Amino acid sequence: MVPNPTPEPQPCALCGGLIQAYLPAFHHLVLDEHHEVDLCQACIDKFMRWQATKFATLFPTKTLKKRFGAG
Ligand SMILES: [Zn+2]
């Protein structure tokens, strides 16, 4: 696949909105050879926050510190 130097805005796979300033290197997620999606920055941010919340819940700071020897 040849990278497109001036890619068109792509629809976000999660919210359906057009991804402005679309950058394949940043917004294009390749899951495997059969599954590829484009994600907008807002959805990426929400996903990251969601994951951080899950991690904070599953691995409270005390546990993290014990596990990784920090603090
Ligand atoms: Zn989105």
N, CA, C, O and the ligand as a Tripos MOL2 file, in Angstrom:
@<TRIPOS>MOLECULE
protein
  285   283    72     0     0
PROTEIN
NO_CHARGES

@<TRIPOS>ATOM
      1 N           0.8450   -1.2010    0.0000 N.3       1 MET1
      2 CA          0.0000    0.0000    0.0000 C.3       1 MET1
      3 C           0.8730    1.2410    0.0000 C.2       1 MET1
      4 O           1.7330    1.4140    0.8630 O.2       1 MET1
      5 N           0.6380    2.0980   -0.9790 N.am      2 VAL2
      6 CA          1.4280    3.3270   -1.0920 C.3       2 VAL2
      7 C           0.7760    4.4200   -0.2430 C.2       2 VAL2
      8 O          -0.4100    4.7040   -0.4040 O.2       2 VAL2
      9 N           1.5420    5.0290    0.6530 N.am      3 PRO3
     10 CA          0.9670    6.1080    1.4740 C.3       3 PRO3
     11 C           0.5240    7.2770    0.6040 C.2       3 PRO3
     12 O           1.2220    7.6860   -0.3240 O.2       3 PRO3
     13 N          -0.6360    7.7950    0.9220 N.am      4 ASN4
     14 CA         -1.1570    8.9400    0.1920 C.3       4 ASN4
     15 C          -0.6270   10.2210    0.8430 C.2       4 ASN4
     16 O          -0.8800   10.4480    2.0260 O.2       4 ASN4
     17 N           0.0880   11.0470    0.1140 N.am      5 PRO5
     18 CA          0.6850   12.2490    0.7170 C.3       5 PRO5
     19 C          -0.3540   13.2820    1.1450 C.2       5 PRO5
     20 O          -0.1190   14.0340    2.0910 O.2       5 PRO5
     21 N          -1.4990   13.3280    0.4620 N.am      6 THR6
     22 CA         -2.5520   14.2670    0.8460 C.3       6 THR6
     23 C          -3.8610   13.5150    1.0020 C.2       6 THR6
     24 O          -4.7490   13.6210    0.1560 O.2       6 THR6
     25 N          -3.9830   12.7470    2.0940 N.am      7 PRO7
     26 CA         -5.1700   11.8920    2.2550 C.3       7 PRO7
     27 C          -6.4370   12.7020    2.4830 C.2       7 PRO7
     28 O          -6.4240   13.7600    3.1110 O.2       7 PRO7
     29 N          -7.5250   12.1720    1.9530 N.am      8 GLU8
     30 CA         -8.8410   12.7640    2.1910 C.3       8 GLU8
     31 C          -9.2780   12.4650    3.6100 C.2       8 GLU8
     32 O          -8.8940   11.4400    4.1720 O.2       8 GLU8
     33 N         -10.0880   13.3560    4.2070 N.am      9 PRO9
     34 CA        -10.6450   13.0370    5.5210 C.3       9 PRO9
     35 C         -11.4240   11.7340    5.4680 C.2       9 PRO9
     36 O         -12.1850   11.4950    4.5300 O.2       9 PRO9
     37 N         -11.2330   10.8910    6.4780 N.am     10 GLN10
     38 CA        -11.9110    9.6000    6.5340 C.3      10 GLN10
     39 C         -12.9350    9.6200    7.6650 C.2      10 GLN10
     40 O         -12.7520   10.3190    8.6610 O.2      10 GLN10
     41 N         -14.0290    8.8400    7.5070 N.am     11 PRO11
     42 CA        -14.9890    8.7630    8.6100 C.3      11 PRO11
     43 C         -14.4330    7.9320    9.7580 C.2      11 PRO11
     44 O         -13.7720    6.9160    9.5430 O.2      11 PRO11
     45 N         -14.7070    8.3720   10.9650 N.am     12 CYS12
     46 CA        -14.2730    7.6540   12.1590 C.3      12 CYS12
     47 C         -15.1100    6.3880   12.3150 C.2      12 CYS12
     48 O         -16.3310    6.4200   12.1620 O.2      12 CYS12
     49 N         -14.4480    5.2760   12.6200 N.am     13 ALA13
     50 CA        -15.1390    3.9920   12.7330 C.3      13 ALA13
     51 C         -16.0420    3.9550   13.9620 C.2      13 ALA13
     52 O         -16.9810    3.1610   14.0060 O.2      13 ALA13
     53 N         -15.7800    4.7890   14.9530 N.am     14 LEU14
     54 CA        -16.5660    4.7450   16.1860 C.3      14 LEU14
     55 C         -17.7090    5.7480   16.1760 C.2      14 LEU14
     56 O         -18.8580    5.3700   16.4040 O.2      14 LEU14
     57 N         -17.4170    7.0310   15.9150 N.am     15 CYS15
     58 CA        -18.4600    8.0500   16.0120 C.3      15 CYS15
     59 C         -19.0230    8.4310   14.6510 C.2      15 CYS15
     60 O         -20.0670    9.0790   14.5790 O.2      15 CYS15
     61 N         -18.3510    8.0400   13.5670 N.am     16 GLY16
     62 CA        -18.8610    8.3100   12.2410 C.3      16 GLY16
     63 C         -18.5270    9.6860   11.7080 C.2      16 GLY16
     64 O         -18.7820    9.9770   10.5400 O.2      16 GLY16
     65 N         -17.9550   10.5450   12.5570 N.am     17 GLY17
     66 CA        -17.5910   11.8780   12.1120 C.3      17 GLY17
     67 C         -16.3830   11.8560   11.1940 C.2      17 GLY17
     68 O         -15.5500   10.9540   11.2780 O.2      17 GLY17
     69 N         -16.2880   12.8420   10.3230 N.am     18 LEU18
     70 CA        -15.1180   12.9250    9.4530 C.3      18 LEU18
     71 C         -13.8940   13.3260   10.2710 C.2      18 LEU18
     72 O         -13.9580   14.2210   11.1130 O.2      18 LEU18
     73 N         -12.7920   12.6540   10.0100 N.am     19 ILE19
     74 CA        -11.5460   12.9510   10.7110 C.3      19 ILE19
     75 C         -10.8560   14.0910    9.9810 C.2      19 ILE19
     76 O         -10.3970   13.9230    8.8510 O.2      19 ILE19
     77 N         -10.7800   15.2450   10.6220 N.am     20 GLN20
     78 CA        -10.1120   16.3930   10.0190 C.3      20 GLN20
     79 C          -8.6020   16.2310   10.1820 C.2      20 GLN20
     80 O          -8.1300   15.5940   11.1230 O.2      20 GLN20
     81 N          -7.8550   16.8190    9.2470 N.am     21 ALA21
     82 CA         -6.3940   16.6950    9.2560 C.3      21 ALA21
     83 C          -5.9990   15.2300    9.3870 C.2      21 ALA21
     84 O          -5.1570   14.8530   10.2030 O.2      21 ALA21
     85 N          -6.6410   14.4220    8.5520 N.am     22 TYR22
     86 CA         -6.4500   12.9740    8.6250 C.3      22 TYR22
     87 C          -5.0090   12.5840    8.3110 C.2      22 TYR22
     88 O          -4.4660   12.9430    7.2660 O.2      22 TYR22
     89 N          -4.4040   11.8470    9.2310 N.am     23 LEU23
     90 CA         -3.0560   11.3320    9.0360 C.3      23 LEU23
     91 C          -3.0940    9.8160    9.1990 C.2      23 LEU23
     92 O          -3.3200    9.3180   10.3020 O.2      23 LEU23
     93 N          -2.8760    9.0830    8.1170 N.am     24 PRO24
     94 CA         -2.9210    7.6170    8.2290 C.3      24 PRO24
     95 C          -2.0140    7.0920    9.3390 C.2      24 PRO24
     96 O          -2.3840    6.1600   10.0540 O.2      24 PRO24
     97 N          -0.8390    7.6790    9.4860 N.am     25 ALA25
     98 CA          0.1070    7.1900   10.4860 C.3      25 ALA25
     99 C          -0.4580    7.3370   11.8920 C.2      25 ALA25
    100 O          -0.0770    6.5950   12.7970 O.2      25 ALA25
    101 N          -1.3680    8.2930   12.0780 N.am     26 PHE26
    102 CA         -1.8740    8.5840   13.4210 C.3      26 PHE26
    103 C          -3.2770    8.0430   13.6490 C.2      26 PHE26
    104 O          -3.5930    7.5820   14.7450 O.2      26 PHE26
    105 N          -4.1130    8.0950   12.6330 N.am     27 HIS27
    106 CA         -5.5260    7.7620   12.8070 C.3      27 HIS27
    107 C          -5.9030    6.3830   12.2820 C.2      27 HIS27
    108 O          -6.9860    5.8790   12.5810 O.2      27 HIS27
    109 N          -5.0180    5.7730   11.5040 N.am     28 HIS28
    110 CA         -5.3510    4.4940   10.8890 C.3      28 HIS28
    111 C          -4.8270    3.3550   11.7450 C.2      28 HIS28
    112 O          -3.6200    3.1940   11.9250 O.2      28 HIS28
    113 N          -5.7640    2.5610   12.2740 N.am     29 LEU29
    114 CA         -5.3960    1.4370   13.1310 C.3      29 LEU29
    115 C          -5.5370    0.1400   12.3530 C.2      29 LEU29
    116 O          -6.6190   -0.1900   11.8650 O.2      29 LEU29
    117 N          -4.4390   -0.5910   12.2420 N.am     30 VAL30
    118 CA         -4.4630   -1.8920   11.5780 C.3      30 VAL30
    119 C          -4.5320   -2.9700   12.6470 C.2      30 VAL30
    120 O          -3.6020   -3.1420   13.4350 O.2      30 VAL30
    121 N          -5.6560   -3.6980   12.6650 N.am     31 LEU31
    122 CA         -5.8330   -4.7570   13.6600 C.3      31 LEU31
    123 C          -5.1590   -6.0400   13.1940 C.2      31 LEU31
    124 O          -4.4160   -6.6710   13.9450 O.2      31 LEU31
    125 N          -5.4210   -6.4110   11.9760 N.am     32 ASP32
    126 CA         -4.7170   -7.5160   11.3350 C.3      32 ASP32
    127 C          -4.8840   -7.3380    9.8360 C.2      32 ASP32
    128 O          -5.3740   -6.3050    9.3820 O.2      32 ASP32
    129 N          -4.4780   -8.3420    9.0640 N.am     33 GLU33
    130 CA         -4.4880   -8.1580    7.6140 C.3      33 GLU33
    131 C          -5.8930   -8.0000    7.0410 C.2      33 GLU33
    132 O          -6.0460   -7.6000    5.8870 O.2      33 GLU33
    133 N          -6.9300   -8.3110    7.8400 N.am     34 HIS34
    134 CA         -8.2930   -8.2260    7.3430 C.3      34 HIS34
    135 C          -9.0920   -7.0880    7.9700 C.2      34 HIS34
    136 O         -10.1950   -6.7850    7.5150 O.2      34 HIS34
    137 N          -8.5550   -6.4630    8.9940 N.am     35 HIS35
    138 CA         -9.3260   -5.4550    9.7130 C.3      35 HIS35
    139 C          -8.4950   -4.1860    9.9100 C.2      35 HIS35
    140 O          -7.4420   -4.1950   10.5470 O.2      35 HIS35
    141 N          -9.0100   -3.0950    9.3370 N.am     36 GLU36
    142 CA         -8.3740   -1.8000    9.5070 C.3      36 GLU36
    143 C          -9.4590   -0.7670    9.7780 C.2      36 GLU36
    144 O         -10.5120   -0.8030    9.1410 O.2      36 GLU36
    145 N          -9.2260    0.1390   10.6980 N.am     37 VAL37
    146 CA        -10.2060    1.1720   11.0030 C.3      37 VAL37
    147 C          -9.5090    2.5170   11.1150 C.2      37 VAL37
    148 O          -8.3090    2.5940   11.3820 O.2      37 VAL37
    149 N         -10.2860    3.5800   10.9050 N.am     38 ASP38
    150 CA         -9.8070    4.9360   11.1400 C.3      38 ASP38
    151 C         -10.5180    5.4710   12.3670 C.2      38 ASP38
    152 O         -11.7340    5.3340   12.4970 O.2      38 ASP38
    153 N          -9.7630    6.0790   13.2660 N.am     39 LEU39
    154 CA        -10.3290    6.6220   14.4940 C.3      39 LEU39
    155 C          -9.9900    8.0940   14.6030 C.2      39 LEU39
    156 O          -8.8520    8.4880   14.3460 O.2      39 LEU39
    157 N         -10.9830    8.9310   14.9910 N.am     40 CYS40
    158 CA        -10.7170   10.3590   15.1390 C.3      40 CYS40
    159 C         -10.0210   10.6180   16.4730 C.2      40 CYS40
    160 O         -10.0210    9.7670   17.3620 O.2      40 CYS40
    161 N          -9.4350   11.7900   16.5970 N.am     41 GLN41
    162 CA         -8.6770   12.1050   17.8050 C.3      41 GLN41
    163 C          -9.5640   12.0780   19.0450 C.2      41 GLN41
    164 O          -9.1340   11.6280   20.1080 O.2      41 GLN41
    165 N         -10.8030   12.5580   18.9140 N.am     42 ALA42
    166 CA        -11.7050   12.5790   20.0650 C.3      42 ALA42
    167 C         -11.9640   11.1650   20.5690 C.2      42 ALA42
    168 O         -11.9680   10.9240   21.7760 O.2      42 ALA42
    169 N         -12.1770   10.2380   19.6540 N.am     43 CYS43
    170 CA        -12.4400    8.8590   20.0540 C.3      43 CYS43
    171 C         -11.1760    8.2130   20.6220 C.2      43 CYS43
    172 O         -11.2490    7.4340   21.5730 O.2      43 CYS43
    173 N         -10.0270    8.5320   20.0450 N.am     44 ILE44
    174 CA         -8.7690    8.0200   20.5920 C.3      44 ILE44
    175 C          -8.6020    8.5120   22.0220 C.2      44 ILE44
    176 O          -8.2400    7.7410   22.9110 O.2      44 ILE44
    177 N          -8.8700    9.8130   22.2470 N.am     45 ASP45
    178 CA         -8.7580   10.3770   23.5960 C.3      45 ASP45
    179 C          -9.7100    9.6850   24.5560 C.2      45 ASP45
    180 O          -9.3350    9.3400   25.6760 O.2      45 ASP45
    181 N         -10.9640    9.4810   24.1020 N.am     46 LYS46
    182 CA        -11.9470    8.8230   24.9600 C.3      46 LYS46
    183 C         -11.5180    7.3980   25.2660 C.2      46 LYS46
    184 O         -11.6670    6.9260   26.3930 O.2      46 LYS46
    185 N         -10.9910    6.7230   24.2730 N.am     47 PHE47
    186 CA        -10.5440    5.3500   24.4610 C.3      47 PHE47
    187 C          -9.4030    5.3110   25.4760 C.2      47 PHE47
    188 O          -9.3860    4.4650   26.3700 O.2      47 PHE47
    189 N          -8.4470    6.2370   25.3300 N.am     48 MET48
    190 CA         -7.3170    6.2780   26.2550 C.3      48 MET48
    191 C          -7.7890    6.5410   27.6760 C.2      48 MET48
    192 O          -7.3290    5.9030   28.6230 O.2      48 MET48
    193 N          -8.7330    7.5090   27.8170 N.am     49 ARG49
    194 CA         -9.2560    7.8200   29.1530 C.3      49 ARG49
    195 C          -9.9970    6.6280   29.7370 C.2      49 ARG49
    196 O          -9.8700    6.3160   30.9200 O.2      49 ARG49
    197 N         -10.7730    5.9700   28.8830 N.am     50 TRP50
    198 CA        -11.5260    4.7990   29.3050 C.3      50 TRP50
    199 C         -10.5660    3.7130   29.8020 C.2      50 TRP50
    200 O         -10.7930    3.1020   30.8460 O.2      50 TRP50
    201 N          -9.5050    3.4860   29.0500 N.am     51 GLN51
    202 CA         -8.5400    2.4780   29.4510 C.3      51 GLN51
    203 C          -7.8430    2.8730   30.7520 C.2      51 GLN51
    204 O          -7.6320    2.0410   31.6340 O.2      51 GLN51
    205 N          -7.4880    4.1610   30.8580 N.am     52 ALA52
    206 CA         -6.8300    4.6350   32.0720 C.3      52 ALA52
    207 C          -7.7360    4.4340   33.2740 C.2      52 ALA52
    208 O          -7.2770    4.0630   34.3540 O.2      52 ALA52
    209 N          -9.0460    4.6840   33.0760 N.am     53 THR53
    210 CA        -10.0030    4.4860   34.1640 C.3      53 THR53
    211 C         -10.0580    3.0170   34.5570 C.2      53 THR53
    212 O         -10.0690    2.6860   35.7420 O.2      53 THR53
    213 N         -10.0920    2.1540   33.5820 N.am     54 LYS54
    214 CA        -10.1250    0.7150   33.8640 C.3      54 LYS54
    215 C          -8.8760    0.2960   34.6150 C.2      54 LYS54
    216 O          -8.9460   -0.4520   35.5910 O.2      54 LYS54
    217 N          -7.7300    0.7830   34.1530 N.am     55 PHE55
    218 CA         -6.4860    0.4110   34.8050 C.3      55 PHE55
    219 C          -6.4420    0.9380   36.2270 C.2      55 PHE55
    220 O          -5.9780    0.2530   37.1380 O.2      55 PHE55
    221 N          -6.9340    2.1770   36.4170 N.am     56 ALA56
    222 CA         -6.9390    2.7650   37.7520 C.3      56 ALA56
    223 C          -7.8310    1.9600   38.6800 C.2      56 ALA56
    224 O          -7.5400    1.8200   39.8680 O.2      56 ALA56
    225 N          -8.9260    1.4280   38.1290 N.am     57 THR57
    226 CA         -9.8470    0.6310   38.9300 C.3      57 THR57
    227 C          -9.2760   -0.7470   39.2150 C.2      57 THR57
    228 O          -9.3380   -1.2420   40.3410 O.2      57 THR57
    229 N          -8.7300   -1.3470   38.1950 N.am     58 LEU58
    230 CA         -8.2300   -2.7190   38.3430 C.3      58 LEU58
    231 C          -6.9040   -2.7730   39.0900 C.2      58 LEU58
    232 O          -6.6270   -3.7100   39.8390 O.2      58 LEU58
    233 N          -6.0890   -1.7400   38.8650 N.am     59 PHE59
    234 CA         -4.7720   -1.7270   39.4810 C.3      59 PHE59
    235 C          -4.5770   -0.4300   40.2530 C.2      59 PHE59
    236 O          -3.9380    0.4970   39.7550 O.2      59 PHE59
    237 N          -5.1250   -0.3550   41.4720 N.am     60 PRO60
    238 CA         -4.9610    0.8540   42.2690 C.3      60 PRO60
    239 C          -3.4750    1.1540   42.4840 C.2      60 PRO60
    240 O          -2.6180    0.2730   42.4050 O.2      60 PRO60
    241 N          -3.2090    2.4240   42.7560 N.am     61 THR61
    242 CA         -1.8290    2.8910   42.8410 C.3      61 THR61
    243 C          -0.9670    2.0240   43.7550 C.2      61 THR61
    244 O           0.1840    1.7200   43.4430 O.2      61 THR61
    245 N          -1.5450    1.6330   44.8870 N.am     62 LYS62
    246 CA         -0.7670    0.8550   45.8420 C.3      62 LYS62
    247 C          -0.2910   -0.4510   45.2060 C.2      62 LYS62
    248 O           0.8570   -0.8640   45.3690 O.2      62 LYS62
    249 N          -1.2020   -1.0810   44.4840 N.am     63 THR63
    250 CA         -0.8650   -2.3410   43.8270 C.3      63 THR63
    251 C           0.1860   -2.1210   42.7520 C.2      63 THR63
    252 O           1.1250   -2.9040   42.6120 O.2      63 THR63
    253 N           0.0120   -1.0310   41.9860 N.am     64 LEU64
    254 CA          0.9790   -0.7180   40.9350 C.3      64 LEU64
    255 C           2.3540   -0.4880   41.5330 C.2      64 LEU64
    256 O           3.3630   -0.9840   41.0310 O.2      64 LEU64
    257 N           2.3720    0.2850   42.6320 N.am     65 LYS65
    258 CA          3.6620    0.5850   43.2610 C.3      65 LYS65
    259 C           4.3360   -0.7000   43.7310 C.2      65 LYS65
    260 O           5.5350   -0.9000   43.5380 O.2      65 LYS65
    261 N           3.5310   -1.5680   44.3560 N.am     66 LYS66
    262 CA          4.0940   -2.8190   44.8430 C.3      66 LYS66
    263 C           4.6310   -3.6460   43.6830 C.2      66 LYS66
    264 O           5.7110   -4.2320   43.7500 O.2      66 LYS66
    265 N           3.8330   -3.6690   42.6150 N.am     67 ARG67
    266 CA          4.1820   -4.5070   41.4850 C.3      67 ARG67
    267 C           5.4290   -4.0250   40.7560 C.2      67 ARG67
    268 O           6.2670   -4.8210   40.3330 O.2      67 ARG67
    269 N           5.5350   -2.7000   40.6160 N.am     68 PHE68
    270 CA          6.6400   -2.1700   39.8300 C.3      68 PHE68
    271 C           7.7330   -1.5250   40.6830 C.2      68 PHE68
    272 O           8.7080   -0.9850   40.1590 O.2      68 PHE68
    273 N           7.5590   -1.5880   41.9800 N.am     69 GLY69
    274 CA          8.6050   -1.1140   42.8840 C.3      69 GLY69
    275 C           8.7900    0.3840   42.8990 C.2      69 GLY69
    276 O           9.8440    0.8710   43.3080 O.2      69 GLY69
    277 N           7.7610    1.1480   42.4500 N.am     70 ALA70
    278 CA          7.8680    2.6050   42.4650 C.3      70 ALA70
    279 C           7.3860    3.1460   43.8020 C.2      70 ALA70
    280 O           6.5890    2.4990   44.4810 O.2      70 ALA70
    281 N           7.8510    4.3020   44.1790 N.am     71 GLY71
    282 CA          7.3940    4.9560   45.3850 C.3      71 GLY71
    283 C           8.0580    4.4190   46.6060 C.2      71 GLY71
    284 O           7.7740    4.8740   47.7140 O.2      71 GLY71
    285 ZN        -14.6330    9.3570   16.4230 Zn       72 ZN72
@<TRIPOS>BOND
     1     1     2 1
     2     2     3 1
     3     3     4 2
     4     3     5 am
     5     5     6 1
     6     6     7 1
     7     7     8 2
     8     7     9 am
     9     9    10 1
    10    10    11 1
    11    11    12 2
    12    11    13 am
    13    13    14 1
    14    14    15 1
    15    15    16 2
    16    15    17 am
    17    17    18 1
    18    18    19 1
    19    19    20 2
    20    19    21 am
    21    21    22 1
    22    22    23 1
    23    23    24 2
    24    23    25 am
    25    25    26 1
    26    26    27 1
    27    27    28 2
    28    27    29 am
    29    29    30 1
    30    30    31 1
    31    31    32 2
    32    31    33 am
    33    33    34 1
    34    34    35 1
    35    35    36 2
    36    35    37 am
    37    37    38 1
    38    38    39 1
    39    39    40 2
    40    39    41 am
    41    41    42 1
    42    42    43 1
    43    43    44 2
    44    43    45 am
    45    45    46 1
    46    46    47 1
    47    47    48 2
    48    47    49 am
    49    49    50 1
    50    50    51 1
    51    51    52 2
    52    51    53 am
    53    53    54 1
    54    54    55 1
    55    55    56 2
    56    55    57 am
    57    57    58 1
    58    58    59 1
    59    59    60 2
    60    59    61 am
    61    61    62 1
    62    62    63 1
    63    63    64 2
    64    63    65 am
    65    65    66 1
    66    66    67 1
    67    67    68 2
    68    67    69 am
    69    69    70 1
    70    70    71 1
    71    71    72 2
    72    71    73 am
    73    73    74 1
    74    74    75 1
    75    75    76 2
    76    75    77 am
    77    77    78 1
    78    78    79 1
    79    79    80 2
    80    79    81 am
    81    81    82 1
    82    82    83 1
    83    83    84 2
    84    83    85 am
    85    85    86 1
    86    86    87 1
    87    87    88 2
    88    87    89 am
    89    89    90 1
    90    90    91 1
    91    91    92 2
    92    91    93 am
    93    93    94 1
    94    94    95 1
    95    95    96 2
    96    95    97 am
    97    97    98 1
    98    98    99 1
    99    99   100 2
   100    99   101 am
   101   101   102 1
   102   102   103 1
   103   103   104 2
   104   103   105 am
   105   105   106 1
   106   106   107 1
   107   107   108 2
   108   107   109 am
   109   109   110 1
   110   110   111 1
   111   111   112 2
   112   111   113 am
   113   113   114 1
   114   114   115 1
   115   115   116 2
   116   115   117 am
   117   117   118 1
   118   118   119 1
   119   119   120 2
   120   119   121 am
   121   121   122 1
   122   122   123 1
   123   123   124 2
   124   123   125 am
   125   125   126 1
   126   126   127 1
   127   127   128 2
   128   127   129 am
   129   129   130 1
   130   130   131 1
   131   131   132 2
   132   131   133 am
   133   133   134 1
   134   134   135 1
   135   135   136 2
   136   135   137 am
   137   137   138 1
   138   138   139 1
   139   139   140 2
   140   139   141 am
   141   141   142 1
   142   142   143 1
   143   143   144 2
   144   143   145 am
   145   145   146 1
   146   146   147 1
   147   147   148 2
   148   147   149 am
   149   149   150 1
   150   150   151 1
   151   151   152 2
   152   151   153 am
   153   153   154 1
   154   154   155 1
   155   155   156 2
   156   155   157 am
   157   157   158 1
   158   158   159 1
   159   159   160 2
   160   159   161 am
   161   161   162 1
   162   162   163 1
   163   163   164 2
   164   163   165 am
   165   165   166 1
   166   166   167 1
   167   167   168 2
   168   167   169 am
   169   169   170 1
   170   170   171 1
   171   171   172 2
   172   171   173 am
   173   173   174 1
   174   174   175 1
   175   175   176 2
   176   175   177 am
   177   177   178 1
   178   178   179 1
   179   179   180 2
   180   179   181 am
   181   181   182 1
   182   182   183 1
   183   183   184 2
   184   183   185 am
   185   185   186 1
   186   186   187 1
   187   187   188 2
   188   187   189 am
   189   189   190 1
   190   190   191 1
   191   191   192 2
   192   191   193 am
   193   193   194 1
   194   194   195 1
   195   195   196 2
   196   195   197 am
   197   197   198 1
   198   198   199 1
   199   199   200 2
   200   199   201 am
   201   201   202 1
   202   202   203 1
   203   203   204 2
   204   203   205 am
   205   205   206 1
   206   206   207 1
   207   207   208 2
   208   207   209 am
   209   209   210 1
   210   210   211 1
   211   211   212 2
   212   211   213 am
   213   213   214 1
   214   214   215 1
   215   215   216 2
   216   215   217 am
   217   217   218 1
   218   218   219 1
   219   219   220 2
   220   219   221 am
   221   221   222 1
   222   222   223 1
   223   223   224 2
   224   223   225 am
   225   225   226 1
   226   226   227 1
   227   227   228 2
   228   227   229 am
   229   229   230 1
   230   230   231 1
   231   231   232 2
   232   231   233 am
   233   233   234 1
   234   234   235 1
   235   235   236 2
   236   235   237 am
   237   237   238 1
   238   238   239 1
   239   239   240 2
   240   239   241 am
   241   241   242 1
   242   242   243 1
   243   243   244 2
   244   243   245 am
   245   245   246 1
   246   246   247 1
   247   247   248 2
   248   247   249 am
   249   249   250 1
   250   250   251 1
   251   251   252 2
   252   251   253 am
   253   253   254 1
   254   254   255 1
   255   255   256 2
   256   255   257 am
   257   257   258 1
   258   258   259 1
   259   259   260 2
   260   259   261 am
   261   261   262 1
   262   262   263 1
   263   263   264 2
   264   263   265 am
   265   265   266 1
   266   266   267 1
   267   267   268 2
   268   267   269 am
   269   269   270 1
   270   270   271 1
   271   271   272 2
   272   271   273 am
   273   273   274 1
   274   274   275 1
   275   275   276 2
   276   275   277 am
   277   277   278 1
   278   278   279 1
   279   279   280 2
   280   279   281 am
   281   281   282 1
   282   282   283 1
   283   283   284 2
@<TRIPOS>SUBSTRUCTURE
     1 MET1         2 RESIDUE 1 A MET
     2 VAL2         6 RESIDUE 1 A VAL
     3 PRO3        10 RESIDUE 1 A PRO
     4 ASN4        14 RESIDUE 1 A ASN
     5 PRO5        18 RESIDUE 1 A PRO
     6 THR6        22 RESIDUE 1 A THR
     7 PRO7        26 RESIDUE 1 A PRO
     8 GLU8        30 RESIDUE 1 A GLU
     9 PRO9        34 RESIDUE 1 A PRO
    10 GLN10       38 RESIDUE 1 A GLN
    11 PRO11       42 RESIDUE 1 A PRO
    12 CYS12       46 RESIDUE 1 A CYS
    13 ALA13       50 RESIDUE 1 A ALA
    14 LEU14       54 RESIDUE 1 A LEU
    15 CYS15       58 RESIDUE 1 A CYS
    16 GLY16       62 RESIDUE 1 A GLY
    17 GLY17       66 RESIDUE 1 A GLY
    18 LEU18       70 RESIDUE 1 A LEU
    19 ILE19       74 RESIDUE 1 A ILE
    20 GLN20       78 RESIDUE 1 A GLN
    21 ALA21       82 RESIDUE 1 A ALA
    22 TYR22       86 RESIDUE 1 A TYR
    23 LEU23       90 RESIDUE 1 A LEU
    24 PRO24       94 RESIDUE 1 A PRO
    25 ALA25       98 RESIDUE 1 A ALA
    26 PHE26      102 RESIDUE 1 A PHE
    27 HIS27      106 RESIDUE 1 A HIS
    28 HIS28      110 RESIDUE 1 A HIS
    29 LEU29      114 RESIDUE 1 A LEU
    30 VAL30      118 RESIDUE 1 A VAL
    31 LEU31      122 RESIDUE 1 A LEU
    32 ASP32      126 RESIDUE 1 A ASP
    33 GLU33      130 RESIDUE 1 A GLU
    34 HIS34      134 RESIDUE 1 A HIS
    35 HIS35      138 RESIDUE 1 A HIS
    36 GLU36      142 RESIDUE 1 A GLU
    37 VAL37      146 RESIDUE 1 A VAL
    38 ASP38      150 RESIDUE 1 A ASP
    39 LEU39      154 RESIDUE 1 A LEU
    40 CYS40      158 RESIDUE 1 A CYS
    41 GLN41      162 RESIDUE 1 A GLN
    42 ALA42      166 RESIDUE 1 A ALA
    43 CYS43      170 RESIDUE 1 A CYS
    44 ILE44      174 RESIDUE 1 A ILE
    45 ASP45      178 RESIDUE 1 A ASP
    46 LYS46      182 RESIDUE 1 A LYS
    47 PHE47      186 RESIDUE 1 A PHE
    48 MET48      190 RESIDUE 1 A MET
    49 ARG49      194 RESIDUE 1 A ARG
    50 TRP50      198 RESIDUE 1 A TRP
    51 GLN51      202 RESIDUE 1 A GLN
    52 ALA52      206 RESIDUE 1 A ALA
    53 THR53      210 RESIDUE 1 A THR
    54 LYS54      214 RESIDUE 1 A LYS
    55 PHE55      218 RESIDUE 1 A PHE
    56 ALA56      222 RESIDUE 1 A ALA
    57 THR57      226 RESIDUE 1 A THR
    58 LEU58      230 RESIDUE 1 A LEU
    59 PHE59      234 RESIDUE 1 A PHE
    60 PRO60      238 RESIDUE 1 A PRO
    61 THR61      242 RESIDUE 1 A THR
    62 LYS62      246 RESIDUE 1 A LYS
    63 THR63      250 RESIDUE 1 A THR
    64 LEU64      254 RESIDUE 1 A LEU
    65 LYS65      258 RESIDUE 1 A LYS
    66 LYS66      262 RESIDUE 1 A LYS
    67 ARG67      266 RESIDUE 1 A ARG
    68 PHE68      270 RESIDUE 1 A PHE
    69 GLY69      274 RESIDUE 1 A GLY
    70 ALA70      278 RESIDUE 1 A ALA
    71 GLY71      282 RESIDUE 1 A GLY
    72 ZN72       285 GROUP 0 **** ****
